[in-house]
């Protein structure tokens, strides 16, 4: 194992995430505003998953009041509190 792999393994999520493209998920994301911290839920359908080790990302699309929005999350971000598969 080289130096880069050992550093990446240190920061990767340990919990098993079983979702794929087309699943309906809820991402609970930590938001920091000054000294306050809160959790914001973002619920939608996974439209893209990129498996690139520590740099893995997934994109979630949701409809809110008839308007679609997409958000890309880094999979191993410390700001992601939890990911729940709904369907």
C-alpha positions as CSV (number, residue, x, y, z in Angstrom):
1,X,0.0,0.0,0.0
2,X,1.4,3.4,-0.9
3,X,1.2,6.6,1.0
4,X,-1.7,8.0,-0.9
5,X,-3.9,4.9,-0.3
6,X,-3.1,5.0,3.4
7,X,-4.1,8.6,3.7
8,X,-7.3,8.0,1.7
9,X,-8.3,5.0,3.8
10,X,-8.0,7.1,7.0
11,X,-10.7,9.5,5.8
12,X,-13.2,7.2,4.1
13,X,-16.6,6.4,5.6
14,X,-16.7,3.1,7.4
15,X,-20.5,2.5,7.4
16,X,-21.9,0.5,4.4
17,X,-24.0,2.6,2.1
18,X,-26.3,0.5,-0.1
19,X,-27.9,2.8,-2.6
20,X,-27.7,3.1,-6.4
21,X,-28.9,5.3,-9.2
22,X,-32.7,5.5,-9.2
23,X,-33.1,5.1,-5.4
24,X,-35.0,7.6,-3.4
25,X,-32.8,8.8,-0.5
26,X,-32.7,11.3,2.3
27,X,-29.3,13.0,3.0
28,X,-29.0,14.6,6.4
29,X,-26.3,17.3,6.0
30,X,-24.7,19.3,8.8
31,X,-24.9,23.1,8.2
32,X,-22.7,25.4,10.2
33,X,-23.8,29.1,10.5
34,X,-21.3,31.0,12.7
35,X,-21.3,29.2,16.0
36,X,-24.5,27.3,15.4
37,X,-24.9,24.0,13.8
38,X,-28.1,22.3,12.4
39,X,-29.0,19.4,10.2
40,X,-30.7,19.9,6.9
41,X,-32.5,17.1,5.1
42,X,-32.3,16.8,1.3
43,X,-34.6,14.2,-0.2
44,X,-34.7,13.1,-3.8
45,X,-33.7,10.5,-6.4
46,X,-30.1,9.6,-7.0
47,X,-29.3,10.4,-10.6
48,X,-25.5,9.9,-10.6
49,X,-22.9,8.0,-8.6
50,X,-19.2,8.4,-9.2
51,X,-17.0,5.9,-7.5
52,X,-13.5,7.5,-7.2
53,X,-12.2,6.4,-3.9
54,X,-12.1,9.3,-1.4
55,X,-13.3,11.6,-4.1
56,X,-16.6,9.7,-4.7
57,X,-19.7,11.8,-5.3
58,X,-23.4,11.3,-5.8
59,X,-26.0,13.7,-7.2
60,X,-29.6,13.9,-5.9
61,X,-32.5,15.5,-7.8
62,X,-35.6,16.6,-6.1
63,X,-38.8,18.5,-7.1
64,X,-39.9,21.3,-4.7
65,X,-43.0,23.3,-5.6
66,X,-42.7,22.2,-9.3
67,X,-39.1,23.2,-9.7
68,X,-36.3,20.7,-10.0
69,X,-33.1,21.1,-8.2
70,X,-29.9,19.0,-8.2
71,X,-27.2,18.8,-5.5
72,X,-23.9,16.9,-5.6
73,X,-22.6,15.5,-2.3
74,X,-19.1,14.2,-1.6
75,X,-19.7,10.7,-0.3
76,X,-17.0,10.8,2.3
77,X,-17.7,14.3,3.6
78,X,-17.6,14.8,7.4
79,X,-20.6,17.1,6.9
80,X,-22.9,14.3,5.9
81,X,-24.6,13.0,9.1
82,X,-26.5,10.1,7.6
83,X,-27.9,8.7,4.3
84,X,-31.2,6.8,4.4
85,X,-32.6,4.8,1.5
86,X,-36.4,5.3,1.4
87,X,-37.3,3.3,-1.8
